[in-house]
Amino acid sequence: MNTDPKSQQTLFNEDLVIQALQSSPAPTALYTDEDMIIRFANDGMLALWGKDISVIGKPLLEAVPELEGQSFLSILRQVWHSGKTYSVSDAPAELIRSGVRSTNYYDYEYKALLDQHGKTWCILNTAQDVTPRNKYLLSIQQKDLREQAHIEAMASTLEELRATNEELSASLDLLAESREHVRTIIEQAPVGIAMLQGPKHIIEIANPAILKIWGRNKVDVEGLSHESARPEMAGQPVNKWLTDVFETGLPKVNNEFLVKLNDNGQLREAIVNSIYQPVFSSHNEVTGVLVILEEITEQVLERRRNEKNQHMLSMAIDAGGLATFYYEPETGLFSGNNLLKEWFGLSHEENVDLSIALAAIIDEDRERVAAAIVQSLDSQSDGNYSIEYRIQGPGQHSTRLVQARGKVFYDSTRKITSLNGTLRDITEQKKDEQRKDDFIAMVSHELKTPLTSLTAYLQLLERKAIAAENTQQQSTIEKSIKQVLRMNALINGFLNISRLDSGRMSLQKSDFDLQVLFHELEEEMTATIHTHRIIFESPEPLSIHADREKISQVIQNLVGNAMKYSPMGTEIVINYSAPGGKDVAIFVKDQGMGIAEDDQQQIFERFYRVESSQAGSIAGFGIGLYLCREIIELHKGVISLESSLGTGTTFIVELPLKISNLASF
């Protein structure tokens, strides 16, 4: 064993500690004086500031002038005078990096280091950039690139840690303080640091951060060999690495290393980054090993979860046959997955840009698509992008109808960063819908012809029954006529849906008195409906501008719906009011079983029917309320409901009294 006092003195000195701090992956700096003179800043802190080593020895505001007007200097001075540590999480800071000013968020700490008189002699500043790595959803390609860049940056950083010995020599003279002061800095460092002495790796120093990772107390490890202090390392490669570093003088760096650590007498798996750095004496002999340890278990697990989610998303996109796109307005960058390239006539190796994408759009649709993109990027829009258009790539002989949906993403200042979305091929779907609509129209037309004849025959039989005063036969014929009328209404409903889907439903608007319409409907319904008490309340004449027949159809549908879901003999009240003078509200109120809150959100959807034990036997296709909503929305109105189980339902139709420039569909 070497007993040379000079050699023993080199086992631990300030240079080694500074070297340890410089090797720390966490941004670290030391300030002195009220003007916060920068006495030390490692590569991480210099990178955080966007500066180089020339700032060492300068006041903080002179070195990083963009901090002027921010609160950092005043906080530092408070720490200097009070000697109290200041730490904060998720704090914003504006910095200039590569000439660009940006705002990021940090966890940082200002720790006053006190001398034996309780006076502050320097401030230890540690920081960690906690700005979310993925502020907004970027395209899968950019995410892969960013993650690859992150991996390369980690490798580059670790490589730089091994090459900083020569660069540190110029700054070490700035920290000519006592050995105890340096020990204090190590103790307060936010990363795990340990100093192992001699070939048996005696633990001379182990700061709280590394003790926490090890799952040990200081009294249980200091002065013992690493092997005996940490028996859980038996069978793991750490002890061999320490021996190799000591014997060869070559550092050992591990990234994302899986290790089993002590946890109250049990073993837990953890993922760490570690550096094992040989410590040399003045005679260039290895005297110990400096260990720098950082546990990254949660970060790695989170990244792996994100990778898994990304993989699942990719599988879902592939399974759904979706083409994806990413557009960055500021740079003009436009990219997409392989399916999008195929649709736009490109090979997987070719790059797609916005001009190529627009050129593949059919001439008649191109201007409309460009306008939709501009609209979604407008500051006043909701950021949603949705449109259907046709494309035909170079060399393709047929057009493809696609449905595009996207969302605009913003940064923290509401500046647009990208438009992300998907394309779905709906060519065959549209053909199927057209075939369905054609079939419905044809079948409905063919059914209406015999129904018209059947109605005529029944009416003829009804007149004969009335003339013969045959009440039983008359009642049977009346019921048959009602069923024929119901069938006719169902057919008309399907025809109306077909017209809505094909854009052929139009409004025949006119001025009419709502009170008169109420009287006509009251006469018709009271003459034909005997299962419920139909009560029309028309307080005063009221002129509105709308399609009279379709408003009548809406009221009849709502009354018919109320009859289905209300007990026989109960009241159905229909009335209206126009309190503001600009809009009219029509109410249809029943005393039925009510509608559950979950069903209320979907009750106006096409073919939706309430599922319950009470409603299980009620006939219908679920198109009546859907048609009501479509007709009212064509009038620029709103239909809603108020209901709770067991108390009945009130449907509310709100219409403008006067409608100008009303679109026809």
Secondary structure as UniProt FT lines:
FT   HELIX           5..9
FT   TURN            10..11
FT   HELIX           14..23
FT   STRAND          28..32
FT   TURN            33..36
FT   STRAND          37..41
FT   HELIX           43..49
FT   HELIX           53..55
FT   TURN            56..57
FT   HELIX           60..63
FT   HELIX           65..67
FT   TURN            68..69
FT   HELIX           72..82
FT   STRAND          86..97
FT   TURN            98..99
FT   STRAND          100..114
FT   TURN            116..117
FT   STRAND          120..129
FT   TURN            133..134
FT   HELIX           140..162
FT   HELIX           165..172
FT   HELIX           173..175
FT   HELIX           179..188
FT   STRAND          192..197
FT   TURN            198..201
FT   STRAND          202..206
FT   HELIX           208..214
FT   HELIX           218..221
FT   TURN            222..223
FT   HELIX           226..229
FT   HELIX           231..233
FT   TURN            234..235
FT   HELIX           238..248
FT   STRAND          252..263
FT   TURN            264..265
FT   STRAND          266..280
FT   TURN            282..283
FT   STRAND          286..295
FT   HELIX           297..319
FT   TURN            320..321
FT   STRAND          322..328
FT   TURN            329..332
FT   STRAND          333..336
FT   HELIX           338..343
FT   TURN            344..345
FT   TURN            348..349
FT   HELIX           354..359
FT   HELIX           363..377
FT   TURN            379..380
FT   STRAND          384..391
FT   TURN            394..395
FT   STRAND          400..410
FT   TURN            412..413
FT   STRAND          416..425
FT   HELIX           427..467
FT   TURN            468..469
FT   HELIX           471..502
FT   STRAND          509..513
FT   HELIX           514..528
FT   STRAND          533..537
FT   STRAND          543..547
FT   HELIX           548..564
FT   TURN            568..569
FT   STRAND          571..577
FT   STRAND          583..589
FT   HELIX           597..600
FT   TURN            601..604
FT   TURN            606..607
FT   TURN            613..617
FT   HELIX           624..634
FT   TURN            635..636
FT   STRAND          638..643
FT   TURN            645..646
FT   STRAND          649..656
//
